[in-house]
Amino acid sequence: MKKYNQFEIFRFIGAISVIIFHTARNTGFYNKIPILFQNGSIWVYFFFVLSGFMLTYSYSDKEVNIKKFYLTRLFKFYPTYIFSLLLLFVYSIKYKEKLVYSIFMIQSLIWGKATDQNYNYSAWYLSVLAFLILLFPFFLKLLKKFPKYSIYSAILLSAYTYYTYLIFNKYSDNSYIYHLINYFPLMHIASFLLGMVLSYKLKNISTKKYFSFLIIFYFAFLMLFIQYNKVILYSSTVISVSFIPLITFLFLDKGFFSNFMGNKIFVYLGSLSYSMYILHVPIYHIYRKYFHEIDNVCHFLIFFVIVFVISIFSKLFIENMFYRYLSKRYLKENS
């Protein structure tokens, strides 16, 4: 199966945007960068769509062994996640009572806990993704059996989710409602399904064309639209839908842009995106407590280098090593 490495650099860009969003708001450069790279929540929707897209691409032509599928996902993501929780003890041991819902990754299901500012608030994404991964084999079975109805359902659910967001956003001063429309797993099923149906429709297109200029044009358009849009509230599934053309062009392109974006350096940077995403908040807590507030470019760059280096370590000695060990022991294979 062909690997579409051109997506990897966008995962890295998304991870950087999330880090900037969480840690650089008090710096002088934060308000000078485009909103697309300033607002990390935008890229979380991209991650949900891309996750549904790539999982469907990988499993649409084979039967899903549910046990093996769940264990593979668990072995892939969980060791680094546990490492992120252990780092929090360097920050403070008084939050140990929050380990219960964090260990089981259910914080997105508990009102007010998804983005607890004293804990790893970026992990709400992993909590939601775990919920979606649990549902994926059943969604895929329905998609294969009823492709047309699945597409209609994804579209209708996306519209309904956005409508729900608009209605309840008026009352988002209430923390419970804010949690519901932003972090509750049911509000992200539509984004995941959009990625799934998009992958299912595109996979059988045999004629690939040169979309390199369209990729560049659309990405520039998206950046300008987000920056200057006054017409529509750019939130919820509207964000997800806005990434569909970009993912489509990247998948179908066989031109210079995808070849360039698929080079080994960018692929490696993309492979660090998960560690960077899940580890940056604990490192941020530690940096602020023992070193300095991130209130200027210099401190942000030092912090970013620390995150980057620790992510390399985590990729090599935690994510990859534990994945190979656990896969060999429990999946009877070397992966």
Contacts in CASP RR format, 6 or more apart in sequence:
PFRMAT RR
TARGET T0000
AUTHOR 0000-0000-0000
METHOD contacts of the structure
MODEL  1
MKKYNQFEIFRFIGAISVIIFHTARNTGFYNKIPILFQNGSIWVYFFFVL
SGFMLTYSYSDKEVNIKKFYLTRLFKFYPTYIFSLLLLFVYSIKYKEKLV
YSIFMIQSLIWGKATDQNYNYSAWYLSVLAFLILLFPFFLKLLKKFPKYS
IYSAILLSAYTYYTYLIFNKYSDNSYIYHLINYFPLMHIASFLLGMVLSY
KLKNISTKKYFSFLIIFYFAFLMLFIQYNKVILYSSTVISVSFIPLITFL
FLDKGFFSNFMGNKIFVYLGSLSYSMYILHVPIYHIYRKYFHEIDNVCHF
LIFFVIVFVISIFSKLFIENMFYRYLSKRYLKENS
1 57 0 8 1.000
1 58 0 8 1.000
4 54 0 8 1.000
4 57 0 8 1.000
4 250 0 8 1.000
4 251 0 8 1.000
5 261 0 8 1.000
5 262 0 8 1.000
5 266 0 8 1.000
5 267 0 8 1.000
6 250 0 8 1.000
6 253 0 8 1.000
6 257 0 8 1.000
6 258 0 8 1.000
6 261 0 8 1.000
6 262 0 8 1.000
7 50 0 8 1.000
7 54 0 8 1.000
7 247 0 8 1.000
7 250 0 8 1.000
8 261 0 8 1.000
8 262 0 8 1.000
8 266 0 8 1.000
8 267 0 8 1.000
8 269 0 8 1.000
8 270 0 8 1.000
8 271 0 8 1.000
8 273 0 8 1.000
9 261 0 8 1.000
9 262 0 8 1.000
9 266 0 8 1.000
9 267 0 8 1.000
9 269 0 8 1.000
9 270 0 8 1.000
10 46 0 8 1.000
10 50 0 8 1.000
10 246 0 8 1.000
10 250 0 8 1.000
11 47 0 8 1.000
11 50 0 8 1.000
11 270 0 8 1.000
11 273 0 8 1.000
12 266 0 8 1.000
12 269 0 8 1.000
12 270 0 8 1.000
12 272 0 8 1.000
12 273 0 8 1.000
12 276 0 8 1.000
13 37 0 8 1.000
13 43 0 8 1.000
14 40 0 8 1.000
14 43 0 8 1.000
14 46 0 8 1.000
14 47 0 8 1.000
14 273 0 8 1.000
15 43 0 8 1.000
15 270 0 8 1.000
15 272 0 8 1.000
15 273 0 8 1.000
15 274 0 8 1.000
15 276 0 8 1.000
15 277 0 8 1.000
16 37 0 8 1.000
16 276 0 8 1.000
17 36 0 8 1.000
17 37 0 8 1.000
17 38 0 8 1.000
17 39 0 8 1.000
17 40 0 8 1.000
17 42 0 8 1.000
17 43 0 8 1.000
18 40 0 8 1.000
18 41 0 8 1.000
18 43 0 8 1.000
18 44 0 8 1.000
18 122 0 8 1.000
18 277 0 8 1.000
18 280 0 8 1.000
19 276 0 8 1.000
19 277 0 8 1.000
19 280 0 8 1.000
19 304 0 8 1.000
19 307 0 8 1.000
20 30 0 8 1.000
20 33 0 8 1.000
20 37 0 8 1.000
20 38 0 8 1.000
20 40 0 8 1.000
21 38 0 8 1.000
21 39 0 8 1.000
21 40 0 8 1.000
21 41 0 8 1.000
22 40 0 8 1.000
22 121 0 8 1.000
22 122 0 8 1.000
22 280 0 8 1.000
22 281 0 8 1.000
22 284 0 8 1.000
23 280 0 8 1.000
23 284 0 8 1.000
23 294 0 8 1.000
23 300 0 8 1.000
23 303 0 8 1.000
24 30 0 8 1.000
24 294 0 8 1.000
24 300 0 8 1.000
26 293 0 8 1.000
26 294 0 8 1.000
26 295 0 8 1.000
27 294 0 8 1.000
27 295 0 8 1.000
27 296 0 8 1.000
27 297 0 8 1.000
27 299 0 8 1.000
27 300 0 8 1.000
28 296 0 8 1.000
28 297 0 8 1.000
29 297 0 8 1.000
29 300 0 8 1.000
30 38 0 8 1.000
31 38 0 8 1.000
34 223 0 8 1.000
34 226 0 8 1.000
34 227 0 8 1.000
35 42 0 8 1.000
35 226 0 8 1.000
35 227 0 8 1.000
36 42 0 8 1.000
36 222 0 8 1.000
36 223 0 8 1.000
36 226 0 8 1.000
36 227 0 8 1.000
39 226 0 8 1.000
41 182 0 8 1.000
42 226 0 8 1.000
42 234 0 8 1.000
42 239 0 8 1.000
44 125 0 8 1.000
45 188 0 8 1.000
45 191 0 8 1.000
45 236 0 8 1.000
45 237 0 8 1.000
45 239 0 8 1.000
45 240 0 8 1.000
45 243 0 8 1.000
46 239 0 8 1.000
46 240 0 8 1.000
46 243 0 8 1.000
47 125 0 8 1.000
47 129 0 8 1.000
48 128 0 8 1.000
48 129 0 8 1.000
48 132 0 8 1.000
48 188 0 8 1.000
48 191 0 8 1.000
48 192 0 8 1.000
48 240 0 8 1.000
49 191 0 8 1.000
49 192 0 8 1.000
49 194 0 8 1.000
49 195 0 8 1.000
49 198 0 8 1.000
49 240 0 8 1.000
49 243 0 8 1.000
49 244 0 8 1.000
49 247 0 8 1.000
50 195 0 8 1.000
50 243 0 8 1.000
50 247 0 8 1.000
51 129 0 8 1.000
51 132 0 8 1.000
51 192 0 8 1.000
51 195 0 8 1.000
52 132 0 8 1.000
52 136 0 8 1.000
52 192 0 8 1.000
52 193 0 8 1.000
52 195 0 8 1.000
52 196 0 8 1.000
52 199 0 8 1.000
53 195 0 8 1.000
53 196 0 8 1.000
53 198 0 8 1.000
53 199 0 8 1.000
53 247 0 8 1.000
53 251 0 8 1.000
54 199 0 8 1.000
55 133 0 8 1.000
55 136 0 8 1.000
55 140 0 8 1.000
55 196 0 8 1.000
56 140 0 8 1.000
56 143 0 8 1.000
56 195 0 8 1.000
56 196 0 8 1.000
56 199 0 8 1.000
56 200 0 8 1.000
56 203 0 8 1.000
57 199 0 8 1.000
57 203 0 8 1.000
59 69 0 8 1.000
59 140 0 8 1.000
60 140 0 8 1.000
60 143 0 8 1.000
60 144 0 8 1.000
60 199 0 8 1.000
60 200 0 8 1.000
60 203 0 8 1.000
64 137 0 8 1.000
64 140 0 8 1.000
64 141 0 8 1.000
66 137 0 8 1.000
68 331 0 8 1.000
69 136 0 8 1.000
69 137 0 8 1.000
70 133 0 8 1.000
70 134 0 8 1.000
71 326 0 8 1.000
71 330 0 8 1.000
71 331 0 8 1.000
72 327 0 8 1.000
72 331 0 8 1.000
72 335 0 8 1.000
73 133 0 8 1.000
75 322 0 8 1.000
75 323 0 8 1.000
75 326 0 8 1.000
75 327 0 8 1.000
75 330 0 8 1.000
75 331 0 8 1.000
76 319 0 8 1.000
76 323 0 8 1.000
77 126 0 8 1.000
77 274 0 8 1.000
79 318 0 8 1.000
79 319 0 8 1.000
79 322 0 8 1.000
79 323 0 8 1.000
79 326 0 8 1.000
80 274 0 8 1.000
80 275 0 8 1.000
80 278 0 8 1.000
80 279 0 8 1.000
80 314 0 8 1.000
80 318 0 8 1.000
80 319 0 8 1.000
81 105 0 8 1.000
81 123 0 8 1.000
81 126 0 8 1.000
81 278 0 8 1.000
82 103 0 8 1.000
83 279 0 8 1.000
83 314 0 8 1.000
83 318 0 8 1.000
84 120 0 8 1.000
84 123 0 8 1.000
84 278 0 8 1.000
84 279 0 8 1.000
84 281 0 8 1.000
84 282 0 8 1.000
85 99 0 8 1.000
85 102 0 8 1.000
85 103 0 8 1.000
85 120 0 8 1.000
85 282 0 8 1.000
87 279 0 8 1.000
87 282 0 8 1.000
87 283 0 8 1.000
87 286 0 8 1.000
88 95 0 8 1.000
88 119 0 8 1.000
88 120 0 8 1.000
88 282 0 8 1.000
88 285 0 8 1.000
89 96 0 8 1.000
90 282 0 8 1.000
90 286 0 8 1.000
91 282 0 8 1.000
91 285 0 8 1.000
91 286 0 8 1.000
91 289 0 8 1.000
92 118 0 8 1.000
92 285 0 8 1.000
92 289 0 8 1.000
95 118 0 8 1.000
95 119 0 8 1.000
98 113 0 8 1.000
98 116 0 8 1.000
98 119 0 8 1.000
101 107 0 8 1.000
101 110 0 8 1.000
101 113 0 8 1.000
102 119 0 8 1.000
102 120 0 8 1.000
102 123 0 8 1.000
105 123 0 8 1.000
105 126 0 8 1.000
105 127 0 8 1.000
105 130 0 8 1.000
106 127 0 8 1.000
107 113 0 8 1.000
107 114 0 8 1.000
107 116 0 8 1.000
107 123 0 8 1.000
107 124 0 8 1.000
107 127 0 8 1.000
108 114 0 8 1.000
108 124 0 8 1.000
108 127 0 8 1.000
108 128 0 8 1.000
108 131 0 8 1.000
108 183 0 8 1.000
108 184 0 8 1.000
108 185 0 8 1.000
109 127 0 8 1.000
109 131 0 8 1.000
109 184 0 8 1.000
109 185 0 8 1.000
111 175 0 8 1.000
111 176 0 8 1.000
111 179 0 8 1.000
111 180 0 8 1.000
112 175 0 8 1.000
112 176 0 8 1.000
112 179 0 8 1.000
114 121 0 8 1.000
114 124 0 8 1.000
114 127 0 8 1.000
114 179 0 8 1.000
114 182 0 8 1.000
114 183 0 8 1.000
115 121 0 8 1.000
115 124 0 8 1.000
115 179 0 8 1.000
115 183 0 8 1.000
118 285 0 8 1.000
120 278 0 8 1.000
120 281 0 8 1.000
120 282 0 8 1.000
121 281 0 8 1.000
122 277 0 8 1.000
122 278 0 8 1.000
122 280 0 8 1.000
122 281 0 8 1.000
123 278 0 8 1.000
123 281 0 8 1.000
124 183 0 8 1.000
125 277 0 8 1.000
126 278 0 8 1.000
127 185 0 8 1.000
128 183 0 8 1.000
128 185 0 8 1.000
128 188 0 8 1.000
131 185 0 8 1.000
132 185 0 8 1.000
132 188 0 8 1.000
132 189 0 8 1.000
132 192 0 8 1.000
135 189 0 8 1.000
136 192 0 8 1.000
136 196 0 8 1.000
139 150 0 8 1.000
139 192 0 8 1.000
139 193 0 8 1.000
139 196 0 8 1.000
140 196 0 8 1.000
142 150 0 8 1.000
143 150 0 8 1.000
143 196 0 8 1.000
143 197 0 8 1.000
143 200 0 8 1.000
147 197 0 8 1.000
147 200 0 8 1.000
150 193 0 8 1.000
150 196 0 8 1.000
150 197 0 8 1.000
150 200 0 8 1.000
151 197 0 8 1.000
151 201 0 8 1.000
153 193 0 8 1.000
154 190 0 8 1.000
154 193 0 8 1.000
154 194 0 8 1.000
154 196 0 8 1.000
154 197 0 8 1.000
157 189 0 8 1.000
157 190 0 8 1.000
157 193 0 8 1.000
158 190 0 8 1.000
158 191 0 8 1.000
158 193 0 8 1.000
158 194 0 8 1.000
158 237 0 8 1.000
158 240 0 8 1.000
158 241 0 8 1.000
159 237 0 8 1.000
160 190 0 8 1.000
161 187 0 8 1.000
161 189 0 8 1.000
161 190 0 8 1.000
161 236 0 8 1.000
161 237 0 8 1.000
162 235 0 8 1.000
162 236 0 8 1.000
162 237 0 8 1.000
162 238 0 8 1.000
164 181 0 8 1.000
164 187 0 8 1.000
165 181 0 8 1.000
165 187 0 8 1.000
165 233 0 8 1.000
165 235 0 8 1.000
165 236 0 8 1.000
165 237 0 8 1.000
166 233 0 8 1.000
168 177 0 8 1.000
168 180 0 8 1.000
168 181 0 8 1.000
169 181 0 8 1.000
169 233 0 8 1.000
169 235 0 8 1.000
171 177 0 8 1.000
172 178 0 8 1.000
172 181 0 8 1.000
180 187 0 8 1.000
181 187 0 8 1.000
181 236 0 8 1.000
187 236 0 8 1.000
190 237 0 8 1.000
190 240 0 8 1.000
191 237 0 8 1.000
191 240 0 8 1.000
194 237 0 8 1.000
194 240 0 8 1.000
194 241 0 8 1.000
194 244 0 8 1.000
195 244 0 8 1.000
195 247 0 8 1.000
198 244 0 8 1.000
198 247 0 8 1.000
198 248 0 8 1.000
202 248 0 8 1.000
202 251 0 8 1.000
202 252 0 8 1.000
205 252 0 8 1.000
208 252 0 8 1.000
208 253 0 8 1.000
208 254 0 8 1.000
209 252 0 8 1.000
209 253 0 8 1.000
209 254 0 8 1.000
210 253 0 8 1.000
210 254 0 8 1.000
210 255 0 8 1.000
211 249 0 8 1.000
211 250 0 8 1.000
211 252 0 8 1.000
211 253 0 8 1.000
211 255 0 8 1.000
211 257 0 8 1.000
212 253 0 8 1.000
212 255 0 8 1.000
212 256 0 8 1.000
212 257 0 8 1.000
212 258 0 8 1.000
213 257 0 8 1.000
214 249 0 8 1.000
214 253 0 8 1.000
215 246 0 8 1.000
215 249 0 8 1.000
215 250 0 8 1.000
215 253 0 8 1.000
215 257 0 8 1.000
215 258 0 8 1.000
216 257 0 8 1.000
218 245 0 8 1.000
218 246 0 8 1.000
218 249 0 8 1.000
219 246 0 8 1.000
222 242 0 8 1.000
222 243 0 8 1.000
222 246 0 8 1.000
225 234 0 8 1.000
225 242 0 8 1.000
226 234 0 8 1.000
232 238 0 8 1.000
234 242 0 8 1.000
250 258 0 8 1.000
250 261 0 8 1.000
271 315 0 8 1.000
272 308 0 8 1.000
272 311 0 8 1.000
272 312 0 8 1.000
272 315 0 8 1.000
274 319 0 8 1.000
275 310 0 8 1.000
275 311 0 8 1.000
275 312 0 8 1.000
275 314 0 8 1.000
275 315 0 8 1.000
275 318 0 8 1.000
275 319 0 8 1.000
276 307 0 8 1.000
276 308 0 8 1.000
276 311 0 8 1.000
279 307 0 8 1.000
279 310 0 8 1.000
279 311 0 8 1.000
279 314 0 8 1.000
280 307 0 8 1.000
283 303 0 8 1.000
283 306 0 8 1.000
283 307 0 8 1.000
283 310 0 8 1.000
284 294 0 8 1.000
284 303 0 8 1.000
287 294 0 8 1.000
287 303 0 8 1.000
287 306 0 8 1.000
288 294 0 8 1.000
291 299 0 8 1.000
292 299 0 8 1.000
293 299 0 8 1.000
294 300 0 8 1.000
294 303 0 8 1.000
323 335 0 8 1.000
324 334 0 8 1.000
324 335 0 8 1.000
327 333 0 8 1.000
327 334 0 8 1.000
327 335 0 8 1.000
328 334 0 8 1.000
328 335 0 8 1.000
END
